[in-house]
Amino acid sequence: MDTNKTGFKAELATLINRYSKENDSNTPDFILADYMTDCLNAYDKAVARRTEWYKPVPKELPNNN
């Protein structure tokens, strides 16, 4: 497991808890941190796929017959 991502997730859970953002949904802060991290990962995947989709098509070389 990437310790940098684990550290981020732990800090995110702490931040959620600090501002009591878990109260409205009655969901533990660590579960919300997991969810938000998953959302960021899904967004990264979508951006990568979008970038691949819009790559320019290579031009064909002229036929020198």
SEDO-978312 format. One record per atom (N, C-alpha, C, O): residue number from 1; atom name; x, z, y. Coordinates in steps of 0.1 Angstrom, whole numbers. Layout:
N
(rec NUM; "CA"; (X; Z; Y));
...
This chain:
65
(rec 1; "N"; (9; 0; -12));
(rec 1; "CA"; (0; 0; 0));
(rec 1; "C"; (9; 0; 12));
(rec 1; "O"; (19; 7; 13));
(rec 2; "N"; (5; -8; 22));
(rec 2; "CA"; (13; -9; 35));
(rec 2; "C"; (11; 4; 43));
(rec 2; "O"; (0; 7; 47));
(rec 3; "N"; (22; 11; 45));
(rec 3; "CA"; (21; 24; 52));
(rec 3; "C"; (17; 22; 66));
(rec 3; "O"; (11; 31; 72));
(rec 4; "N"; (20; 11; 72));
(rec 4; "CA"; (16; 8; 86));
(rec 4; "C"; (1; 7; 87));
(rec 4; "O"; (-5; 13; 97));
(rec 5; "N"; (-5; 0; 78));
(rec 5; "CA"; (-20; -1; 78));
(rec 5; "C"; (-26; 13; 74));
(rec 5; "O"; (-36; 16; 80));
(rec 6; "N"; (-20; 20; 65));
(rec 6; "CA"; (-25; 33; 62));
(rec 6; "C"; (-25; 42; 74));
(rec 6; "O"; (-34; 50; 77));
(rec 7; "N"; (-14; 42; 81));
(rec 7; "CA"; (-12; 50; 94));
(rec 7; "C"; (-23; 46; 104));
(rec 7; "O"; (-28; 55; 111));
(rec 8; "N"; (-25; 33; 105));
(rec 8; "CA"; (-35; 28; 115));
(rec 8; "C"; (-49; 33; 111));
(rec 8; "O"; (-56; 38; 120));
(rec 9; "N"; (-52; 32; 98));
(rec 9; "CA"; (-65; 37; 94));
(rec 9; "C"; (-67; 52; 96));
(rec 9; "O"; (-78; 56; 100));
(rec 10; "N"; (-57; 60; 93));
(rec 10; "CA"; (-57; 74; 96));
(rec 10; "C"; (-59; 77; 111));
(rec 10; "O"; (-67; 86; 114));
(rec 11; "N"; (-52; 70; 119));
(rec 11; "CA"; (-53; 72; 134));
(rec 11; "C"; (-67; 68; 138));
(rec 11; "O"; (-73; 74; 147));
(rec 12; "N"; (-72; 57; 133));
(rec 12; "CA"; (-85; 53; 136));
(rec 12; "C"; (-96; 63; 132));
(rec 12; "O"; (-105; 66; 140));
(rec 13; "N"; (-95; 69; 121));
(rec 13; "CA"; (-104; 79; 116));
(rec 13; "C"; (-103; 91; 126));
(rec 13; "O"; (-114; 97; 129));
(rec 14; "N"; (-91; 95; 130));
(rec 14; "CA"; (-89; 106; 139));
(rec 14; "C"; (-96; 103; 153));
(rec 14; "O"; (-103; 111; 158));
(rec 15; "N"; (-94; 90; 157));
(rec 15; "CA"; (-100; 86; 170));
(rec 15; "C"; (-116; 86; 169));
(rec 15; "O"; (-122; 91; 178));
(rec 16; "N"; (-121; 81; 158));
(rec 16; "CA"; (-136; 82; 156));
(rec 16; "C"; (-141; 96; 156));
(rec 16; "O"; (-151; 99; 163));
(rec 17; "N"; (-133; 105; 150));
(rec 17; "CA"; (-137; 119; 149));
(rec 17; "C"; (-136; 125; 163));
(rec 17; "O"; (-145; 133; 167));
(rec 18; "N"; (-126; 122; 170));
(rec 18; "CA"; (-123; 128; 183));
(rec 18; "C"; (-135; 126; 193));
(rec 18; "O"; (-139; 134; 201));
(rec 19; "N"; (-140; 113; 192));
(rec 19; "CA"; (-151; 110; 201));
(rec 19; "C"; (-165; 111; 194));
(rec 19; "O"; (-175; 107; 200));
(rec 20; "N"; (-165; 117; 182));
(rec 20; "CA"; (-178; 120; 175));
(rec 20; "C"; (-186; 107; 173));
(rec 20; "O"; (-198; 108; 173));
(rec 21; "N"; (-179; 96; 170));
(rec 21; "CA"; (-186; 83; 168));
(rec 21; "C"; (-193; 82; 155));
(rec 21; "O"; (-201; 73; 152));
(rec 22; "N"; (-190; 92; 146));
(rec 22; "CA"; (-196; 92; 133));
(rec 22; "C"; (-209; 99; 133));
(rec 22; "O"; (-217; 97; 123));
(rec 23; "N"; (-213; 106; 143));
(rec 23; "CA"; (-225; 114; 144));
(rec 23; "C"; (-238; 105; 143));
(rec 23; "O"; (-247; 109; 135));
(rec 24; "N"; (-239; 94; 150));
(rec 24; "CA"; (-251; 86; 150));
(rec 24; "C"; (-255; 81; 137));
(rec 24; "O"; (-267; 81; 133));
(rec 25; "N"; (-245; 77; 129));
(rec 25; "CA"; (-248; 71; 116));
(rec 25; "C"; (-247; 81; 105));
(rec 25; "O"; (-250; 79; 93));
(rec 26; "N"; (-242; 93; 108));
(rec 26; "CA"; (-240; 104; 98));
(rec 26; "C"; (-231; 99; 87));
(rec 26; "O"; (-233; 101; 75));
(rec 27; "N"; (-220; 91; 91));
(rec 27; "CA"; (-211; 86; 81));
(rec 27; "C"; (-197; 92; 84));
(rec 27; "O"; (-193; 92; 95));
(rec 28; "N"; (-190; 96; 74));
(rec 28; "CA"; (-177; 102; 76));
(rec 28; "C"; (-168; 93; 83));
(rec 28; "O"; (-168; 81; 81));
(rec 29; "N"; (-159; 98; 92));
(rec 29; "CA"; (-150; 90; 100));
(rec 29; "C"; (-141; 82; 91));
(rec 29; "O"; (-138; 70; 95));
(rec 30; "N"; (-136; 87; 80));
(rec 30; "CA"; (-127; 78; 72));
(rec 30; "C"; (-134; 66; 66));
(rec 30; "O"; (-128; 56; 63));
(rec 31; "N"; (-147; 67; 63));
(rec 31; "CA"; (-155; 56; 58));
(rec 31; "C"; (-157; 46; 69));
(rec 31; "O"; (-156; 34; 67));
(rec 32; "N"; (-160; 50; 81));
(rec 32; "CA"; (-161; 41; 92));
(rec 32; "C"; (-147; 34; 95));
(rec 32; "O"; (-147; 22; 98));
(rec 33; "N"; (-136; 42; 94));
(rec 33; "CA"; (-123; 36; 96));
(rec 33; "C"; (-120; 25; 85));
(rec 33; "O"; (-115; 15; 88));
(rec 34; "N"; (-124; 28; 73));
(rec 34; "CA"; (-123; 18; 62));
(rec 34; "C"; (-131; 5; 66));
(rec 34; "O"; (-126; -6; 64));
(rec 35; "N"; (-143; 7; 70));
(rec 35; "CA"; (-152; -4; 73));
(rec 35; "C"; (-146; -12; 85));
(rec 35; "O"; (-146; -24; 84));
(rec 36; "N"; (-141; -5; 95));
(rec 36; "CA"; (-136; -13; 107));
(rec 36; "C"; (-123; -20; 103));
(rec 36; "O"; (-121; -31; 108));
(rec 37; "N"; (-115; -14; 95));
(rec 37; "CA"; (-103; -21; 90));
(rec 37; "C"; (-106; -33; 82));
(rec 37; "O"; (-100; -43; 83));
(rec 38; "N"; (-116; -32; 73));
(rec 38; "CA"; (-121; -43; 65));
(rec 38; "C"; (-126; -54; 75));
(rec 38; "O"; (-124; -66; 72));
(rec 39; "N"; (-133; -51; 85));
(rec 39; "CA"; (-138; -61; 95));
(rec 39; "C"; (-126; -68; 101));
(rec 39; "O"; (-127; -80; 103));
(rec 40; "N"; (-116; -61; 105));
(rec 40; "CA"; (-104; -67; 112));
(rec 40; "C"; (-98; -77; 102));
(rec 40; "O"; (-94; -88; 105));
(rec 41; "N"; (-97; -72; 89));
(rec 41; "CA"; (-90; -81; 79));
(rec 41; "C"; (-99; -94; 77));
(rec 41; "O"; (-93; -105; 75));
(rec 42; "N"; (-112; -92; 76));
(rec 42; "CA"; (-121; -104; 75));
(rec 42; "C"; (-120; -113; 87));
(rec 42; "O"; (-120; -125; 85));
(rec 43; "N"; (-118; -108; 99));
(rec 43; "CA"; (-117; -116; 110));
(rec 43; "C"; (-104; -124; 110));
(rec 43; "O"; (-103; -136; 113));
(rec 44; "N"; (-93; -117; 106));
(rec 44; "CA"; (-80; -124; 104));
(rec 44; "C"; (-81; -135; 95));
(rec 44; "O"; (-75; -146; 97));
(rec 45; "N"; (-88; -133; 84));
(rec 45; "CA"; (-89; -144; 74));
(rec 45; "C"; (-97; -155; 79));
(rec 45; "O"; (-94; -167; 77));
(rec 46; "N"; (-108; -152; 87));
(rec 46; "CA"; (-116; -163; 93));
(rec 46; "C"; (-108; -171; 103));
(rec 46; "O"; (-109; -183; 103));
(rec 47; "N"; (-100; -164; 111));
(rec 47; "CA"; (-92; -171; 121));
(rec 47; "C"; (-81; -180; 114));
(rec 47; "O"; (-79; -192; 118));
(rec 48; "N"; (-76; -175; 103));
(rec 48; "CA"; (-66; -184; 95));
(rec 48; "C"; (-73; -196; 89));
(rec 48; "O"; (-67; -207; 90));
(rec 49; "N"; (-85; -194; 84));
(rec 49; "CA"; (-92; -206; 79));
(rec 49; "C"; (-96; -215; 90));
(rec 49; "O"; (-96; -228; 87));
(rec 50; "N"; (-100; -210; 101));
(rec 50; "CA"; (-104; -219; 112));
(rec 50; "C"; (-92; -227; 117));
(rec 50; "O"; (-93; -239; 119));
(rec 51; "N"; (-80; -221; 118));
(rec 51; "CA"; (-68; -228; 122));
(rec 51; "C"; (-65; -239; 112));
(rec 51; "O"; (-61; -250; 116));
(rec 52; "N"; (-66; -236; 99));
(rec 52; "CA"; (-64; -246; 89));
(rec 52; "C"; (-74; -257; 90));
(rec 52; "O"; (-70; -269; 88));
(rec 53; "N"; (-86; -254; 93));
(rec 53; "CA"; (-97; -265; 94));
(rec 53; "C"; (-94; -274; 106));
(rec 53; "O"; (-96; -286; 104));
(rec 54; "N"; (-89; -269; 117));
(rec 54; "CA"; (-86; -277; 129));
(rec 54; "C"; (-73; -283; 130));
(rec 54; "O"; (-69; -290; 140));
(rec 55; "N"; (-64; -282; 119));
(rec 55; "CA"; (-51; -288; 119));
(rec 55; "C"; (-53; -303; 121));
(rec 55; "O"; (-62; -309; 115));
(rec 56; "N"; (-45; -309; 129));
(rec 56; "CA"; (-46; -324; 131));
(rec 56; "C"; (-43; -331; 118));
(rec 56; "O"; (-34; -327; 110));
(rec 57; "N"; (-50; -342; 115));
(rec 57; "CA"; (-48; -350; 103));
(rec 57; "C"; (-36; -359; 106));
(rec 57; "O"; (-35; -365; 117));
(rec 58; "N"; (-26; -359; 97));
(rec 58; "CA"; (-14; -368; 100));
(rec 58; "C"; (-18; -382; 101));
(rec 58; "O"; (-27; -387; 94));
(rec 59; "N"; (-12; -389; 111));
(rec 59; "CA"; (-15; -403; 113));
(rec 59; "C"; (-9; -411; 102));
(rec 59; "O"; (2; -408; 97));
(rec 60; "N"; (-16; -422; 98));
(rec 60; "CA"; (-10; -430; 88));
(rec 60; "C"; (0; -439; 94));
(rec 60; "O"; (-1; -443; 105));
(rec 61; "N"; (11; -442; 86));
(rec 61; "CA"; (21; -451; 90));
(rec 61; "C"; (16; -465; 90));
(rec 61; "O"; (8; -469; 81));
(rec 62; "N"; (20; -473; 100));
(rec 62; "CA"; (15; -487; 100));
(rec 62; "C"; (20; -495; 87));
(rec 62; "O"; (31; -492; 82));
(rec 63; "N"; (12; -504; 83));
(rec 63; "CA"; (15; -512; 71));
(rec 63; "C"; (23; -523; 76));
(rec 63; "O"; (19; -532; 83));
(rec 64; "N"; (36; -524; 71));
(rec 64; "CA"; (45; -535; 76));
(rec 64; "C"; (45; -547; 66));
(rec 64; "O"; (56; -551; 62));
(rec 65; "N"; (34; -551; 61));
(rec 65; "CA"; (34; -563; 52));
(rec 65; "C"; (35; -576; 59));
(rec 65; "O"; (34; -586; 53));
